[in-house]
Amino acid sequence: MFRRRSNSHQDHESNEVYAESKVEELKRAIGPLSGRNLKYCTDACLKRYMKARNWNVEKSKKMLEDTLNWRSTYKPEEIRWHEVAAVGETGYMYRANFHDKQGRTVLISRPGLQKTSKSVETQIKHAVYLFENVMHNLQPGQEQMTVLMEFTGWSLTCVPVKLARELIFILQNHYPERLAVAFLYNPPRIFEAFWKIIKYFMDAKTFEKIKFVYPKNKDSVELMKSYLDDENLPKEFGGKGIILKYNHEEFSRLMVQDDLKSAAFWGSEAQVAPYLDCNGATSI
């Protein structure tokens, strides 16, 4: 018994040593960094890129360089809530006020509430803002998020294929290993046609993290509840938590405060605008 436990410990140590050596290889391959690139490329970050490309240094280097180029032009860290608040006013996507059992940040997605009148580019910007926000609100020792998706009101017109394709590309190529799992709860039958299209945009690693949950399928429900406490899980997902009720003003005030933290972290000069609620009161 003790020998088996010792071997397991040695295997863990060997894996850690291997990972550290590959991260050092990647560091040498990408060369000196400065400014925000240096701040972005922590050892943990490099490890995620290596893991996403199965520890292949050249492929990881290419992936990381593509992300750094994207970040230098798109500047996701400079997006502020006042730029995307109107997109999120229906509450179709937002950061939850609870975590999963591992302490991961939870992102709620309700695509049936999505406004199709907003441009694809604007909706992508809103999603990227939330990805960045989630990363800045991870608990110590956590690097990933859990996604809960609920389909009330969903139809084929809610989410354009172009939007889904772009978001999948951004998430798996510029936020590698940030998604722990995504639970798609009780999607309508018509979703199958949409899924048959968008699943081909996913790489194998992302595809494996997508879990369909149906109330009458005990195994799928138990899998979801192995990640989330029943007391936290909203009633819309079959849990004992509160009924989902998005408060845009409350969430906006929270995002403005997070914008200040993000600006301080990145040393950004992007303006953080105060939030003006429906009564004309401001908060910052």
N, C-alpha and C positions, 0 to 999 in steps of 0.2 A: 504493500500500500504506500509506504513512505517513498519507495523508489519511484513509483509511478508519479507521485505528487512532485518529487524532485525533478523528474524529467520534464514534467509540464512546466515547472518554474524555469528550467533551463531553456526550454523551447521559447517561452515568452521573452526571456532575456535575449536569446539569439535573434528573435524577430525584431526586437527593439534596436539591437545593435545593427542589424541589416538595414532597417528603416533609416537610422541615423546616418549610416554610411552612404545610402542612396541620396539623402537630402544634401549631404556635403558634395556629392558628385554634381547634383543639380545646381548648387550654389556656384561651383567652379564653372559650370557650363554657361550660366547666364551672365557671369561676370559682375563687376561692381554696380551697385544700384545707389540711387540717391533720392532725396525728397519723399514724395508719397509712395513711390515704388518700393523704396527701402522699408517704409512703414508697413506697406501691404504684405511684402514677402517675408513674413515671419517663418520660422522653422515649421510651425504647425501648418501654415498655408502651403509651403512647399511640399510638405508631406501629403496634403490632400491632393495636390496635382499629381504627385507620383503615384498615389493609390488609384486615382482615376484612370491613369494610363498604365496600370499594372507594373509599376516600378521601372518602366522604360524611360531612361533619362532623355533621350532625344525627343520622344513623343511628348514627354512632360514639359520639356523646354519649349517646344513649339506651342503647346497649349497655353502655357504661362505667358509667353511673349504675345500671343493673340489677345489674351485678357488684358495685359498691360497696355497694348495699343488701343483696345476698346475703351478701357478706363480713361485713357488720356484724351480721347475724343468725346466720348459720351458723358464722362465726368459724373458717374452715379453718386459719388459722395457729395456732390454739390446740389443735388436736387433737394428742394425744400418743400415742406408740406403745402404751403400756400400755392405752389405751382400745380399740385395734383389733387388738392382737397375736393374740388368739384367732381372729380371722377369717382371718388370714394364715398360720396355722400349717401349712397343707398346701402352701404355696408356690405358690398359683395365680396370684399376681401379686407381683412384687418388682423392685427395681432391680438390674440386672445389674452385675457388677464389671468390665465392659469398655465401650468406647464404639464408635460407628460410625466410619467413615473420616473424617468431618468433625468428630469430637470430640463428637458429641451423646451425651447420656445415653441408655442403652437400658433400656426397661422390658419385662420378660419377663411374658407372660400365658399361663397354661395353664388355660383355663376348664374342662377336664375334671376338674380337681382341686378345683373349687369346691364348698364345702359348702352344699347347698341348705337345710340346717336353720337357717342364719343368716338373720335378717330382711333384707329389701331395704335398709332404712334403715342397718343396721349395715354391710352390704357397700358401700354408697355412701360411708359415712364412711371406711372403709378405703381405698377408691379415691381419694377426695379427699386423704386423708393422703399417699398415695404421689405424687399429682400435685404437691402442695406440696413434698414431699421432693425430687422430681426437679428442680423449679425451683431449689431451693437448692443443688443439686449439679451445676449446669451449669458447664462449663469456660468460661474467659474468652472472650468473643466469641461464645458460643453462646446461643441462646434457645429451642431446640427439642429435642424428644426423638424417638427412634425406637422403635417398638413391634414386638416379635416375638411372634406368637401361635401356639401349638402346640396341637393338638387331641386328643392321646392321651386316651382315656376320655370324650370328649365325647358328650353326648346332649342331646336337647331339654329335659330336666329340669334341666340344669346351670345355665343362666342364664335366669331369668325375663325375658320381654319387657319388663316394667316396669323391671327393673334396667338392661337394655341401653338403653332409651329415656332413662332419667334420666341415666345416665352420658354418653351421647352429647350430651344437652342441656347438661350441666355443662361438658364438655370444650370444645364448640364455642362456647358462649356466655360462659363465665367464664374460660376459658383459651385465648382465640383465638390462632391462629398459633403455638401451642406444640407442636402435632403436626407433625413433618416428614413422616413416612410410617409406615404400619402394614402389616407383612407378615403375612398370614394363610397359614400354611404347611400345605399338604395337608389342608384341611378335609374331613371325610367328606361323602358325598353328601347325607346328611340335613340338613346345615347349610344347603343351598340353600333349604329351606323357611323356616328362621329368618332367613336373609339377605334373602329377599324381603319380610319384614315390617320388619326394622330399618333397611333402607337408606332407607326413606321418612322416617325421623327425621333424616337427615343433610342438611345444606345442601350445595350443590354443591362448595364448597371442601374440606369434609371428605371427601365421597365420592371425590373425585379422589385423595386421599392413601391410600386403601385399596387394597392390591395383593395379589392372590391368587397364591400360589406353589405350583406342583406339580412334584414331582421329575422327572417325565417331560417337562415343558415347559421346554425349554432357555432360551427367552427370559425366562420369569418367574424362573428360577433366576439367570440372569446379571444381571437387574435387582436382585435382592436382594443379590447378591455385589458389585455396584457400590457398594453402601452399606456393606457390612460385610466386613472381612477374613476370609478363609476360616479362618485360624488362630484367630480369636476366635469365629466362628460355631459354636454348639454342634452336636454330632452329630445331635441331634433335628431340626435345620434343614438337614441335609445338609452341614454344615461339618466342619472338622478340629479344632474346639475340644473342650472337655471335654464329657462327658455331664452333662446338667443334674441337679444334686443339691442341692436346697435345704436349707440348714442353718438351722433356725429360731432356735436359740440364738445362733449367730454373727450372723445378720442382726439379731436383736433388740438385741444389744449395739451394733451399728452405728447402729441407729435411735435408741437412747437418747442416744448422743453427738450425733447430728444434731438431736435435740430440744433439747439444750442450746444448740446454735448458732442454731436457729430462735428460741428464747426470747430470746436475746441480741439477735438482729437486730430482732425486733419489739417488744422491751421488754415481753414478755408476763409476766403473773403466773401463768399456767396452770402447774400443778405438773408437774414432770418426775419421774416415778417411776422408781426403780432397777429394773433388770431382774433377776428372780429365776429362775435356771436350774433344771434338774431336780435338781441336786445341792444346791440351797439357796444357792448362791453369788450374790452381787449384783455388779452393775457399773453405774457411772454416770459 
